[in-house]
Amino acid sequence: MRKPCHKSISHRISWGALAVGLALAPAAHAQSSDPEGSAPSMSTSDTYGDEIVVTAEFRERNLQQTPLAITAVTGEMLEARSQTNLSQVANQAPSVTLKSQSPAFGPSMGANIRGVGQFDFNPAFEPGVGLYVDDVYYPTLTGAMLDLLDVDRVEVLRGPQGTLAGKNSIGGAIKLYSRRPSGSNGGYGSVTYGSRNRLDLRAAFDFSLSDMVSARLSGVSKQQEGHVKSYDFGCVFPAGGPATFVDLNGVTQQVNPADGIPAFNASHDDCLRAKEGDVGYQAVRGQLRITPDDRLDINLTADYTREDHHAAGTVLLERFENGVLRSPNFPGNANVDINPFGGDIPFDRRFLCGRYCNYANYYAPEDVSSPTGPFALTGGVHPATRNPGRVWFSGYGFAADIRYDLSDTLQITSISAYRDYETRFDNDDDLSPLAHTNNTNGLTFHMFSQEIRLGGTLLNDALEYTVGGFYLTQKSVSSAVVDIRYAGLPIFANNDPVRAKTMAAFAHVAWKPMPRLTLTAGLRYTDEYKRYTFSRRAVDGGPLPPGTSVMGIDGRTGIYDGPDSNRFDYRANVQYELTRDNSIYAQVSTGFKGGGINPRPFNEAQVLSFAPETLTSYEIGTKNDFFDGRLRINAAAYFAKYKDLQLKLSNCTAIVGPTFGAPCSLIVNAGDADIKGFEIETTMRPVDGLLIDGSLSLVDFDYKSFTSYGSASAGGPANPNGPQFGDYPDYVPRWKWSVGAQYSFDLGGSGTLTPRVDASYQSDLHTLAANRPTNRIDGYILANARLTWVNATDDLEIAGEVTNLFDKYYFTTVLDYTLSGAGLTMGQPGRPREFAVTVRKSF
């Protein structure tokens, strides 16, 4: 039985009616900038045109002629909406969730489309939503929160893309396309200054080296102070004094802090340790394009990205569960001391700081009550203490895209790529000066991929085909110092190498047996391999103390291979053009996400493998332009059979027994579900200069069964700690809508002035598969506004923007540790209202 809705049906219908009445949303049907890469026009009056070209089916085609559910956003529209990173694209894309992750997951992105995706960055898992930059597959969530640097367009493909995209695009795919060099000898530069000393610098220059060679160089630098203040508790509340704080509801509370917590930043008058959630990001991309003749096109790309900043800003939460207040509360273990300062200092609500602050200090020395015992560390200091609360990322890549016309009807394409990155990050998830949950993490990664396509036409262009192959090899090393002493475990270090390979062959055919009818079929065979080796040692590299539960994992290897690791996926689609501007389509398609080995076992019983999850989706859709293109309405409805869902259990007692059930972070194939929903995107241009756009989507997720493990179950009534019938997967809102409007005023010789307002809504969601009030994020509406002036010669732009216009307090992520026994919940508040001014000059 589905759980009761938090908002009434009439309330939701009212919002839906309002959104539709305002002409809900396309994601951007803008005239794409020159595909050859010249500097785009800055005139917002031309932000939308009649046509945008996409390449979702291996060929360039008008968006309205492509029989897929696609949201396409041009670089001009991203600028008009004040969107500079990938996660913001989801605000207007129906059924799409993109989230920047909490400190525990470092510089990574979580993503799902239509209820299918992945939010854990560990290389043992596959993304679920494929990310592609210039047709190069990114097989990792770490480093995926990309800046929209010099972007020509973004394509968001919804539904399984198993036959059209590299791998593991079971939920959908997100494709970014850069502006290509054209030899225009032009470019642009922009500077943005805003709230909390925000400073963004962007520039691109396109130049000709010869008649056959052109190049493009682009770069971005972003800096901004954080919006969550991290204070030194011992400085704010000297020992013996009363602790007064303002809770999340704005109510002043008072508790008496225990003596013994020293001040670490006593010399700072404001007791401030850091401003978390800050920005420190730089990226540069260089492209070289060689066109010896009109048949050969060679594009070489190199890029580099660096991040260096404090951890994502988070706050400690109080939550109500079944009417009972859940304050931070360490459950208690007589053999564990989480206080590194001596004395009796319980972990409780004294460490609640407020709406935008915390008391994390990343201080975790050895257990003072047992200096040579299970929590002893070399030198007596936790590694995170040396670089507390920082995130560092450095990555680079090379790609070669070569296209050669063998004849007028046959082309071969080769896409080669190499990527490499390294990251380090810390997390103090208890957000207190106590040593409750403190980890420091590292990840190194490199990959090589090669894709070959042969595409052409037959039967006087009535039949188009593409055949090809794909190869990917990658290696990751996941390392960490894990300090969860609340669970009675010793501090341990892991250094786990993960090797993976993928090989695939695919074919895609589109046939027009008559002028208005197109039949499309696709087939893809994929073979995967993954090897995960566990290392569990003391921090100094020596063995762990005898009898330690994690000790038995050291040296074990798990392999994902065999019959479960190879699979055929297919797609069949029929499209009929009712008129030149109106078409309908129907399709069935499949996809899968590869299996693997549970990467975070805390004992040998938790070293378990998990199988791939699969999806079969049935979809119907329509694409329509009316009134000479002044009204566009695209809609799709779908039904999907979701098999062997991969879900994370925070309490796995039902699977491995009470002795080995906690702590737990176990991935299992939890069961099967049905997903159904619909999506509407629309644009209206009722009069010249006025543009209204919007979107509406529903994801209706319904568990049908849960997997049995002997006498136990992954969920349902037999496992009260697991997901239940009526629960949703993590970060899947039932409803989403967006609406935006802009009007361009013609000032004659003084240029144009364009105000724009955007609003977006997502309904309640939960951040764990086991939905509980402690991991719920309430629904919210966000609004942005922008005013843009462009001069008459279209080469100078000045824009003022306000994001989070009504200063809404909301959470982007929530980590709920109550089911695992840690007794706390932390949330990542979104950015408050911010102001910025941008000046951009083209040349």
BELDADA-V713075 format. One record per backbone hydrogen bond with DSSP energy under -1.0 kcal/mol. CO is the residue of the C=O (numbers start at 1). NH is the residue of the N-H. If there is no record, write none. Layout:
BEGIN
co: [CO:CO]
nh: [NH:NH]
END
This chain:
BEGIN
co: [8:9:10:11:12:13:14:15:16:17:18:20:28:34:43:44:52:54:55:61:62:63:66:68:69:71:73:74:75:76:77:78:79:84:85:86:87:88:89:93:95:97:99:102:103:106:107:108:110:111:112:113:116:118:122:128:130:131:132:133:136:141:141:144:146:147:150:152:153:154:155:156:157:161:161:169:171:172:173:174:175:176:177:177:186:187:188:189:190:191:192:193:194:196:198:199:200:201:202:203:204:205:207:212:213:213:214:215:216:217:218:219:220:221:222:223:224:228:229:230:230:232:233:238:243:245:247:251:253:255:265:268:271:274:276:279:280:281:282:283:284:285:286:287:288:289:290:295:297:298:299:300:301:302:303:304:305:306:307:309:311:315:319:321:324:326:333:338:347:348:349:356:358:367:370:373:377:382:383:387:389:390:391:392:393:394:395:396:397:398:399:400:401:402:403:404:409:410:410:411:412:413:414:415:416:417:418:419:420:421:422:423:424:425:427:428:431:434:437:439:440:441:442:443:444:445:446:447:448:449:450:451:452:453:454:455:456:458:459:462:463:464:465:466:467:468:469:470:471:472:473:474:475:476:477:478:479:480:481:482:483:484:485:492:493:494:496:497:498:499:500:501:502:503:504:505:506:507:508:509:510:511:514:516:518:519:520:521:522:523:524:525:526:527:529:530:531:532:534:537:538:542:545:548:550:551:553:556:558:560:562:563:565:567:569:570:571:572:573:574:575:576:581:582:582:583:584:585:586:587:588:589:591:593:596:603:604:606:608:610:613:614:615:616:617:618:619:620:621:622:623:624:626:627:630:631:632:633:634:635:636:637:638:639:640:641:642:643:645:647:649:652:652:653:661:666:668:668:670:671:672:672:673:674:675:676:677:678:679:680:681:682:682:683:684:687:689:691:692:693:694:695:696:697:698:700:702:705:707:709:712:716:719:723:724:734:735:736:737:738:739:740:741:742:743:745:747:748:751:752:753:754:755:756:757:758:759:760:761:762:765:766:769:772:773:775:777:780:782:783:784:785:786:787:788:789:790:791:795:796:797:798:799:800:801:802:803:804:810:813:815:817:817:823:824:825:826:827:828:834:835:836:837:838:839:840:841]
nh: [12:13:14:15:16:17:18:19:20:21:22:23:30:37:46:47:63:61:58:54:65:66:68:70:158:156:154:78:79:80:81:83:82:148:88:89:90:91:92:96:114:112:110:105:106:108:143:101:99:118:97:116:113:111:125:171:174:138:176:136:133:109:144:146:86:149:179:75:177:73:175:71:173:164:165:161:159:130:157:132:155:134:152:153:206:843:204:841:202:839:200:837:198:225:194:223:192:221:190:219:188:217:215:291:209:210:289:207:287:205:285:203:283:201:281:199:279:276:358:273:274:236:237:241:255:253:250:247:245:243:268:271:232:230:228:224:308:222:306:220:304:218:302:216:300:214:298:405:403:290:401:288:399:286:397:284:395:282:393:391:277:827:326:324:321:319:336:435:330:351:352:229:231:370:373:376:380:385:386:390:311:426:309:424:307:422:305:420:303:418:301:416:299:414:297:412:457:406:407:455:404:453:402:451:400:449:398:447:396:445:394:443:392:441:439:431:359:436:429:427:481:425:479:423:477:421:475:419:473:417:471:415:469:413:467:411:465:463:462:512:458:510:456:508:454:506:452:504:450:502:448:500:446:498:444:496:442:494:440:492:438:487:488:482:537:480:478:533:476:531:474:529:472:527:470:525:468:523:466:521:464:519:517:577:575:511:573:509:571:507:569:505:567:503:501:560:499:558:555:493:541:538:548:551:553:554:556:534:532:530:565:566:528:526:524:590:522:588:520:586:518:584:625:578:579:623:576:621:574:619:572:617:615:613:610:606:607:608:598:596:593:643:591:641:589:639:587:637:585:635:583:633:631:630:685:626:683:624:681:622:679:620:677:618:675:616:673:614:670:668:666:655:656:657:652:649:647:670:707:645:704:705:642:702:640:700:638:698:636:696:634:26:694:632:692:690:744:742:684:740:682:738:680:736:678:676:674:672:714:712:709:719:722:716:727:699:763:697:761:695:759:693:757:691:755:753:750:751:747:790:745:788:743:786:741:784:739:782:737:780:777:731:771:775:776:767:765:762:760:805:758:802:756:800:754:798:752:794:842:791:840:789:838:787:836:785:834:807:830:828:826:822:823:329:817:317:815:315:812:803:195:801:193:799:191:797:189]
END
